[in-house]
Amino acid sequence: MCLAIPMRIVSIDGFSALCRARGVDRTVSLFMLQDALPVVGDYVMVSVGYANRVVSEEDAMKSWELYDQILAELDPGSRQEHTPGSIE
């Protein structure tokens, strides 16, 4: 199983985008979205280095809330470094 992670686009250079989530930056390919390229500020779901769809900010935040809940269940003693649901 491969998990898709919501990230916000910070900058775009051709079919590559610098994306950010939880303080981590990644260079992501936009090749799979070439028919309708996203713009800076859009949220995209990223899996294995490729953005595969654009999502709303609300859906991105909901995804992170769910991921936070899953992580809390897996490791109840862990301390969260981010506000639940925050993407930055």
KESE-297542 format. One line per field, with one value per residue (C-alpha): residue number from 1; x, y, z; residue in three letters. Coordinates in steps of 0.05 Angstrom, whole numbers, plus 5000, padded with zeros to 4 digits. Layout:
// KESE-297542
seq [NUM:...]
x [X:...]
y [Y:...]
z [Z:...]
type [Ala:...]
//
This chain:
// KESE-297542
seq [1:2:3:4:5:6:7:8:9:10:11:12:13:14:15:16:17:18:19:20:21:22:23:24:25:26:27:28:29:30:31:32:33:34:35:36:37:38:39:40:41:42:43:44:45:46:47:48:49:50:51:52:53:54:55:56:57:58:59:60:61:62:63:64:65:66:67:68:69:70:71:72:73:74:75:76:77:78:79:80:81:82:83:84:85:86:87:88]
x [5000:5025:5000:4982:5000:4968:5019:5014:5050:5101:5131:5128:5181:5153:5127:5162:5135:5164:5112:5108:5073:5089:5152:5180:5194:5193:5203:5143:5128:5065:5069:5005:4967:4992:4922:4902:4964:4955:4979:5021:4979:4939:4938:4956:4956:5027:5047:5117:5139:5080:5021:4961:4903:4886:4846:4813:4848:4791:4803:4878:4866:4816:4868:4920:4870:4858:4933:4943:4889:4921:4990:4962:4930:4994:5038:4994:5056:5081:5080:5051:5095:5040:4971:4923:4902:4955:4992:5049]
y [5000:5069:5128:5193:5255:5324:5379:5453:5477:5531:5541:5511:5501:5466:5398:5401:5434:5449:5425:5432:5394:5395:5436:5386:5407:5359:5366:5333:5316:5347:5303:5265:5331:5360:5366:5414:5440:5465:5533:5558:5553:5492:5429:5363:5291:5264:5192:5166:5234:5248:5294:5254:5301:5370:5374:5430:5459:5431:5360:5367:5388:5331:5282:5307:5302:5229:5215:5247:5202:5140:5159:5173:5103:5070:5107:5136:5161:5203:5279:5315:5370:5402:5427:5371:5381:5434:5424:5474]
z [5000:4983:5024:4989:5028:5019:5006:4987:4925:4941:4872:4803:4750:4688:4709:4777:4839:4907:4957:5032:5088:5162:5151:5101:5029:4971:4897:4864:4792:4762:4701:4719:4723:4657:4628:4683:4718:4789:4811:4869:4933:4910:4951:4917:4939:4931:4925:4909:4884:4838:4849:4827:4841:4866:4930:4969:5030:5072:5046:5058:5130:5141:5114:5163:5220:5202:5197:5266:5295:5264:5290:5360:5361:5337:5388:5444:5482:5425:5429:5368:5342:5300:5314:5294:5222:5207:5142:5154]
type [Met:Cys:Leu:Ala:Ile:Pro:Met:Arg:Ile:Val:Ser:Ile:Asp:Gly:Phe:Ser:Ala:Leu:Cys:Arg:Ala:Arg:Gly:Val:Asp:Arg:Thr:Val:Ser:Leu:Phe:Met:Leu:Gln:Asp:Ala:Leu:Pro:Val:Val:Gly:Asp:Tyr:Val:Met:Val:Ser:Val:Gly:Tyr:Ala:Asn:Arg:Val:Val:Ser:Glu:Glu:Asp:Ala:Met:Lys:Ser:Trp:Glu:Leu:Tyr:Asp:Gln:Ile:Leu:Ala:Glu:Leu:Asp:Pro:Gly:Ser:Arg:Gln:Glu:His:Thr:Pro:Gly:Ser:Ile:Glu]
//
